[in-house]
Amino acid sequence: MDQQLNRPGPTPASEPVSRRGVLRAATVSAAAVGAAGLLGGTAAAAPAASSGQAQGRRRVPVDRISIQLYTLRDQLAADLPGTLDALRRIGYRRVEHAGFVGRTAAQFRAALDEAGLRSTSGHVGIPQPFDAATWEKALADANVVGCQKIVHPYFGRDASGQPIRDPAVYRALARDLNHAGRLAERAGLDFGYHNHQLEFVPLTGGSTGFDILSAQTDPGLVHFELDLYWTWRGAHDPVDVIRANRGRIRQVHVKDLDVEGGFADLGRGVIDFGRIFAHEREAGIEEYIVERDDAGTAPRSPADALDTARVGFDYLASLRY
């Protein structure tokens, strides 16, 4: 089964997120205040902080730059070999898959090999309710593709589409994540959890889902793939999250935030990535993964996603901090 279906559809992330329902809870105002305040004041001043022009001695290792293929989902569906070849020519050597674009794992691996790319990571949702046999099949596919890591991509809404507020639901998820991580370890894979803004919504009792997942998952079995955009949208500073989870932030989704709270290509929004990456050793970052959720969604064309990929790679390769 094409695991791309485990990711949410484009609506929550492809529309300007403050417009229609992604943050219908109090997180809307909190994120706006958090982004404005934590990013250093006025929107006019913020882009300079993320421009990548500040010089430093450290840089993102080029061989650790990846891209989440969800960014190019429409372009891949139209032309898988051509799109993969374009990514290789941009400079990418590794990608993170979000399904196999209608192919089997073996067919998808063959397409990657032909393009000279490796899928070092993949997004695959753990079964809910948890089913070990189904998960072990996903792990086997991940090994066929050549992944080193497998990441649960999405959680946080109840049956009515509202943010989960019951801490018991997150405690149950933590148990499932530990189980999934143990099976992944046996299969030779590292297992991670990818956040959105929903994990930072206050729960009944005052904690957050991310607090529970951090405290109740085994650090040896579950790491975090911190989405920097969604962390800001959840009114949390990624640096604070890193400090509270030293060594567990092994992957980051590098995604920029425009002044309206929507998506932007890297370096053209307000997030100061250099400030975050200065804590890379404390975090334990092993992969820097370019992503833009709406990169090929109307009014943008699927081909625009390749521009996003190019801008993102060049920005990370040239960033000094």
C-alpha positions in Angstrom: 0.0 0.0 0.0 1.2 3.5 -0.8 2.2 4.9 2.5 1.8 8.4 1.3 -1.8 8.0 2.4 -0.6 8.1 6.0 0.1 11.8 5.7 -2.7 14.3 6.0 -4.0 15.7 2.8 -2.7 19.1 1.5 -5.6 21.1 2.9 -4.3 21.6 6.5 -0.9 22.7 5.3 -1.3 24.0 1.8 -3.7 26.8 2.5 -2.4 29.8 4.4 -2.6 28.0 7.8 -4.2 30.9 9.7 -7.1 31.0 7.3 -9.1 27.8 7.6 -9.1 25.5 10.5 -5.6 24.2 11.1 -5.4 26.2 14.3 -9.0 26.7 15.2 -8.1 26.3 18.9 -6.4 29.0 20.9 -3.1 28.1 19.3 -3.9 30.5 16.5 -3.3 33.6 18.6 -0.6 32.0 20.6 1.4 31.1 17.5 1.1 34.6 16.1 2.3 36.1 19.4 5.0 33.5 19.7 6.3 33.9 16.2 6.4 37.7 16.5 7.9 37.8 19.9 10.4 34.9 19.8 11.6 35.8 16.3 12.8 39.1 17.6 10.1 41.8 17.2 8.8 43.2 14.0 8.1 41.3 10.8 10.0 43.9 8.8 13.2 43.1 10.7 12.8 39.3 10.8 13.7 38.3 7.3 17.2 39.8 7.7 17.8 37.3 10.5 17.0 34.3 8.3 18.8 35.6 5.2 21.8 33.4 5.8 24.2 36.3 5.2 25.6 36.3 8.8 29.1 34.7 8.6 30.2 32.0 11.0 32.6 29.1 11.1 30.0 26.4 11.1 27.9 25.1 8.2 25.3 22.5 7.3 27.2 19.4 5.9 26.1 19.1 2.3 25.9 15.4 2.6 23.3 15.7 5.3 20.9 17.8 3.4 17.8 15.9 2.4 14.3 16.8 1.1 11.0 15.4 2.1 9.4 14.1 -1.1 5.9 15.2 0.1 7.1 18.6 -1.1 7.2 17.3 -4.7 4.2 14.9 -4.5 2.4 16.2 -7.6 5.6 16.5 -9.7 6.6 13.0 -8.7 3.2 11.6 -9.7 3.6 13.2 -13.1 7.2 12.2 -13.7 9.0 10.1 -11.1 12.3 9.5 -12.9 12.6 13.1 -14.3 11.8 14.6 -10.9 14.3 12.4 -9.1 17.0 13.2 -11.7 16.3 17.0 -11.2 16.8 16.6 -7.5 20.2 14.9 -8.1 21.2 17.7 -10.5 20.3 20.3 -7.8 22.7 18.6 -5.5 20.7 16.3 -3.3 22.1 12.9 -2.6 19.5 11.8 0.0 15.7 12.1 0.3 13.0 11.3 2.7 10.1 9.4 1.1 6.4 9.8 1.9 5.1 6.8 0.1 6.3 5.1 -3.1 4.3 7.1 -5.7 2.2 4.1 -6.7 5.2 1.8 -7.0 6.3 -1.2 -4.9 9.1 -0.6 -2.5 11.5 -2.5 -4.9 10.3 -0.4 -7.9 10.8 2.8 -5.9 14.2 1.8 -4.8 15.1 1.1 -8.4 14.0 4.6 -9.5 16.1 6.1 -6.7 19.2 4.0 -7.7 18.8 5.1 -11.3 18.8 8.7 -10.2 21.8 8.3 -7.9 19.7 9.1 -4.7 19.2 7.3 -1.4 16.1 7.4 0.7 17.8 7.5 4.1 14.5 8.2 5.9 10.8 7.6 5.3 7.4 8.7 6.7 5.2 5.8 7.6 2.3 6.0 10.1 2.2 3.4 12.8 -1.1 1.4 12.7 -3.8 2.7 14.9 -4.9 0.6 16.7 -1.4 -0.8 16.8 -0.9 -4.0 14.8 2.6 -5.5 14.9 2.3 -7.5 11.6 1.3 -4.5 9.6 4.1 -2.4 11.1 6.6 -5.2 10.4 5.6 -5.1 6.8 6.2 -1.4 6.7 9.7 -2.0 8.3 10.5 -4.6 5.7 9.6 -2.1 2.9 11.7 0.5 4.5 14.7 -1.9 4.4 14.0 -2.7 0.8 14.1 1.1 -0.1 17.4 1.4 1.9 16.2 3.6 4.8 18.1 4.1 8.0 15.3 5.8 9.7 11.5 5.5 9.7 9.3 8.3 11.1 5.7 8.5 12.2 4.4 11.6 10.4 1.2 12.9 11.9 -1.0 12.9 15.0 -3.1 15.2 17.1 -6.7 15.5 15.9 -9.8 13.8 17.3 -12.6 12.3 15.2 -14.3 15.7 14.8 -11.1 17.2 13.5 -10.3 19.2 16.7 -7.0 19.1 18.6 -6.8 16.2 21.0 -7.0 17.5 24.6 -7.1 14.3 26.5 -3.7 13.4 28.0 -4.7 9.7 28.1 -4.7 9.7 24.3 -1.1 10.9 24.2 -0.1 8.4 26.9 -1.5 5.6 24.8 0.3 6.9 21.7 3.6 7.0 23.7 3.1 3.3 24.5 2.5 2.5 20.8 5.5 4.5 19.8 7.7 2.6 22.2 6.4 -0.7 20.8 7.0 0.6 17.2 10.5 1.7 18.1 11.3 -1.7 19.6 10.3 -3.5 16.4 12.1 -0.9 14.3 15.3 -1.5 16.3 15.0 -5.3 15.7 14.7 -4.5 12.0 17.9 -2.4 12.1 16.1 1.0 11.7 15.9 4.1 13.9 12.4 5.2 14.7 11.3 8.9 15.0 8.3 11.0 15.6 7.5 14.1 13.5 5.5 16.9 15.1 3.0 19.5 13.9 1.6 22.3 15.9 -1.1 20.1 17.5 1.3 18.5 20.0 1.8 21.9 21.6 -1.9 22.6 22.2 -2.5 22.7 26.0 -4.2 19.5 27.2 -6.6 19.1 30.0 -4.5 19.4 33.1 -2.0 21.9 31.6 0.7 19.8 29.9 1.1 19.3 26.2 1.1 16.2 24.0 4.8 16.9 23.2 5.5 17.0 27.0 4.0 13.5 27.3 5.7 12.0 24.3 9.0 13.4 25.4 8.6 12.0 29.0 7.0 8.7 28.2 8.8 7.5 25.1 12.1 5.7 25.5 15.0 7.9 24.2 16.7 4.7 23.0 13.8 3.7 20.9 12.1 7.0 19.8 13.8 10.2 18.6 12.2 13.4 17.3 12.1 14.8 13.8 11.5 18.4 14.8 9.5 20.4 12.3 10.8 23.9 12.8 7.9 25.6 11.1 5.2 23.7 13.0 7.1 24.2 16.3 6.9 27.9 15.8 3.3 27.7 14.8 2.7 25.9 18.1 4.2 29.0 19.8 7.4 27.1 20.9 10.9 28.1 20.3 12.8 25.2 18.7 15.9 26.0 20.8 13.9 25.5 24.0 12.6 22.2 22.6 16.2 21.1 21.8 17.4 22.1 25.3 14.6 20.0 26.9 15.4 17.0 24.6 19.2 16.9 24.3 20.4 14.2 21.9 16.9 13.3 20.7 16.4 15.8 17.9 18.1 13.7 15.3 16.3 15.1 12.3 14.9 18.5 11.5 12.4 19.6 8.9 13.7 22.9 7.6 10.6 24.9 6.6 10.2 28.6 6.6 7.4 30.8 7.9 6.2 33.9 6.1 5.0 37.1 7.9 1.4 36.0 7.5 2.0 32.6 9.2 2.0 30.6 5.9 4.8 28.8 4.1 7.9 30.3 2.5 10.9 29.0 0.6 14.0 28.8 2.8 15.6 32.1 3.6 12.6 34.1 2.4 10.6 33.9 5.6 11.2 34.9 9.2 12.9 31.9 10.9 16.5 32.3 12.0 17.7 28.9 11.1 21.4 29.7 12.0 20.3 30.4 15.5 18.7 27.0 15.8 21.5 25.1 14.0 24.0 26.6 16.4 22.5 24.0 18.8 22.9 21.1 16.4 25.4 19.2 18.6 23.2 19.6 21.6 20.2 18.4 19.6 22.0 15.5 17.9 21.0 16.5 14.4 21.9 14.0 11.7 19.7 15.2 8.8 18.5 18.6 7.6 15.4 18.0 5.6 14.0 20.6 3.3 10.2 20.7 3.1 7.4 23.0 2.0 3.9 21.6 2.4 2.2 23.7 -0.3 5.1 23.8 -2.8 3.1 22.4 -5.7 -0.4 23.2 -4.6 -2.6 25.8 -6.4 -2.1 28.6 -7.0 1.5 27.3 -7.3 2.1 24.7 -10.0 3.7 21.2 -9.4 6.8 22.4 -11.2 7.2 25.2 -8.6 8.1 22.5 -6.1 11.4 22.1 -7.9 12.1 25.8 -7.4 11.5 25.2 -3.7 13.9 22.3 -3.7 16.6 24.3 -5.5 16.2 27.4 -3.2 16.2 25.1 -0.1 19.3 23.2 -1.1 21.2 26.4 -2.0 20.2 28.1 1.2 21.3 25.3 3.5 24.6 24.8 1.5 25.5 28.4 1.8 24.3 29.1 5.4 27.0 30.0 7.9 26.4 30.4 11.6 
